[in-house]
Amino acid sequence: VASAAGDVRAAGDSRAGRAKAQMCQACHGIDGLSKVPDAPNIAGQVEGYLVTQLQAFKSGARKGEAMTLVASALSEHDIDNLAAYFSSIEIRIGKLPGE
């Protein structure tokens, strides 16, 4: 995974990410499926995108009260591990309405 600064980092550990994801479950769910209207679904999201967004919240480049608070406490390894975990969740698209 390449960070915003362009350096290459090792992929995260999805098992460690699952343990860390307990802190995400109130809003995003342990399964990455949103539990509140303002939180996006993050299950199956691209790993690099998740890393970039968590880094942006941590640095303050992206604003969001709850996420800024949570991300500020994350280490770079935590970010990598969370991104690895949520990106590894398989999602299925069901039948679209009207079909």
Secondary structure as UniProt FT lines:
FT   TURN            4..5
FT   HELIX           14..20
FT   HELIX           21..24
FT   HELIX           25..28
FT   TURN            30..31
FT   TURN            37..38
FT   TURN            43..44
FT   HELIX           47..59
FT   HELIX           65..72
FT   HELIX           76..88
FT   TURN            97..98
//
